[in-house]
Amino acid sequence: MYKLDVAEAKTIVGGAEKCWVSTYSNDGKGNCVRKVVCHSVDKHGNPVGSEYIKSTYSESCPVTGRPVTYPKP
C-alpha cells in the first residue's frame, strides 16, 4: 500500500500554502525585519482567501543609511 506524506495529501485535497519572505523594515544601519507571508492554495495551486503573515524575524542586511518601513500586505 502506498502512503501519502502530508504535503502530497494537502496538494491532492487542498489546504496547502505557498509562502515567501519579504522585507518588513530596514533601519538603514544594517538591521532588517523580514516577514514570512503565506497564502492558502487549493488542490490546483490557486490562491484561496487572503495572504497572511506567518512569522517575522530579524537579520542583518546591507547598511544603506536610509530607514525604510514597508506597508503591510
Residue frames relative to the residue before (quaternion, step in Angstrom):
aa qw qx qy qz dx dy dz
M 1.0000 0.0000 0.0000 0.0000 0.00 0.00 0.00
Y 0.3721 -0.7329 0.5341 0.1980 3.57 -0.97 0.92
K 0.2054 -0.7782 0.5828 0.1124 3.59 -0.88 0.96
L 0.3333 -0.7257 0.5693 0.1955 3.55 -1.02 0.85
D 0.3408 -0.6838 0.5843 0.2737 3.55 -1.08 0.59
V 0.7130 -0.4791 0.2974 0.4167 3.58 -1.25 0.36
A 0.6620 0.5103 -0.3159 0.4490 3.60 0.89 -0.90
E 0.6624 0.5002 -0.3065 0.4658 3.58 0.96 -0.84
A 0.6420 0.5208 -0.3208 0.4623 3.59 1.00 -0.81
K 0.6593 0.4983 -0.3143 0.4671 3.60 0.95 -0.83
T 0.6178 0.5380 -0.3457 0.4575 3.58 1.09 -0.65
I 0.6789 0.4964 -0.2879 0.4580 3.57 0.99 -0.83
V 0.8101 0.2862 -0.1368 0.4930 3.60 0.77 -1.00
G 0.5516 -0.5817 0.4125 0.4328 3.59 1.22 -0.24
G 0.5947 0.5827 -0.4171 0.3645 3.56 -1.26 0.14
A 0.5019 0.6242 -0.4429 0.4030 3.58 1.25 0.11
E 0.2169 -0.7643 0.5847 0.1643 3.54 -1.27 0.06
K 0.2629 -0.7111 0.6259 0.1827 3.52 -1.27 0.54
C 0.0787 -0.8162 0.5723 0.0011 3.56 -0.86 0.97
W 0.0239 -0.7707 0.6364 0.0192 3.54 -1.25 0.50
V 0.4001 -0.6991 0.5421 0.2392 3.55 -1.28 0.41
S 0.0408 0.7801 -0.6239 0.0214 3.56 -0.98 0.84
T 0.5471 -0.6167 0.4558 0.3356 3.57 -1.24 0.43
Y 0.2600 -0.7593 0.5781 0.1470 3.56 -0.94 0.93
S 0.7961 -0.1258 0.0813 0.5864 3.59 0.94 -0.82
N 0.1203 -0.7516 0.6469 0.0461 3.53 -1.29 0.55
D 0.2846 -0.8023 0.4994 0.1611 3.61 -0.49 1.14
G 0.5241 -0.6592 0.3975 0.3643 3.59 1.28 -0.01
K 0.6861 0.4645 -0.2674 0.4919 3.59 1.30 -0.20
G 0.6923 -0.4833 0.2756 0.4596 3.58 1.22 0.33
N 0.6392 0.4808 -0.3365 0.4971 3.60 1.23 0.27
C 0.0212 -0.8045 0.5930 -0.0267 3.56 -0.74 1.08
V 0.2232 -0.7067 0.6458 0.1835 3.52 -1.28 0.45
R 0.1489 -0.7810 0.6042 0.0522 3.53 -0.77 1.10
K 0.1707 -0.7682 0.6055 0.1188 3.56 -1.19 0.54
V 0.3084 -0.7005 0.6122 0.1986 3.52 -1.16 0.74
V 0.1000 -0.8027 0.5879 0.0044 3.55 -0.50 1.25
C 0.0807 -0.8076 0.5840 0.0151 3.58 -0.89 0.95
H 0.1323 -0.7496 0.6443 0.0743 3.51 -1.31 0.49
S 0.4017 -0.6974 0.5341 0.2589 3.59 -0.81 0.95
V 0.1175 -0.7897 0.5994 0.0570 3.56 -1.10 0.72
D 0.4658 -0.6539 0.5141 0.3020 3.54 -1.22 0.53
K 0.7482 -0.4193 0.2668 0.4395 3.58 -1.29 -0.02
H 0.6708 0.4651 -0.3022 0.4922 3.60 1.24 -0.24
G 0.5645 -0.6242 0.3705 0.3929 3.58 1.31 0.01
N 0.4831 0.6620 -0.4360 0.3718 3.58 1.28 0.23
P 0.5417 -0.6339 0.4354 0.3394 3.63 -0.95 0.79
V 0.0904 -0.7702 0.6306 0.0312 3.56 -1.09 0.82
G 0.8238 0.1451 -0.1224 0.5342 3.59 -0.75 0.99
S 0.6665 -0.4940 0.3873 0.4022 3.54 -1.27 -0.46
E 0.5057 -0.6000 0.5051 0.3595 3.54 -1.23 0.41
Y 0.1049 -0.7945 0.5971 0.0350 3.56 -1.18 0.56
I 0.4816 -0.6409 0.5109 0.3102 3.55 -1.23 0.50
K 0.2726 -0.7859 0.5395 0.1303 3.55 -0.62 1.19
S 0.7853 -0.1477 0.1138 0.5903 3.59 1.00 -0.78
T 0.2040 -0.7385 0.6216 0.1631 3.54 -1.34 0.20
Y 0.0162 0.7867 -0.6171 0.0045 3.56 -1.20 0.51
S 0.4071 -0.7001 0.5368 0.2367 3.55 -1.26 0.50
E 0.0896 0.7788 -0.6192 0.0449 3.54 -1.17 0.61
S 0.5864 -0.5631 0.4443 0.3764 3.54 -1.30 0.25
C 0.0031 -0.7748 0.6322 -0.0014 3.53 -1.17 0.64
P 0.6953 -0.4753 0.3105 0.4408 3.63 -1.17 0.25
V 0.4523 -0.6628 0.5256 0.2825 3.57 -1.09 0.75
T 0.0953 -0.8265 0.5546 0.0142 3.57 -0.60 1.16
G 0.4035 -0.7174 0.4753 0.3110 3.58 1.15 -0.55
R 0.7182 0.3704 -0.2365 0.5395 3.58 1.29 -0.10
P 0.2869 -0.7665 0.5443 0.1842 3.62 -0.49 1.10
V 0.0485 -0.7892 0.6122 -0.0037 3.57 -1.06 0.78
T 0.0489 -0.7451 0.6625 0.0595 3.58 -1.07 0.76
Y 0.2940 -0.7771 0.5376 0.1433 3.53 -0.70 1.12
P 0.5401 -0.6268 0.4382 0.3514 3.61 -1.05 0.61
K 0.5348 -0.5981 0.4832 0.3503 3.55 -1.21 0.53
P 0.5628 -0.6092 0.4259 0.3617 3.60 -1.11 0.58
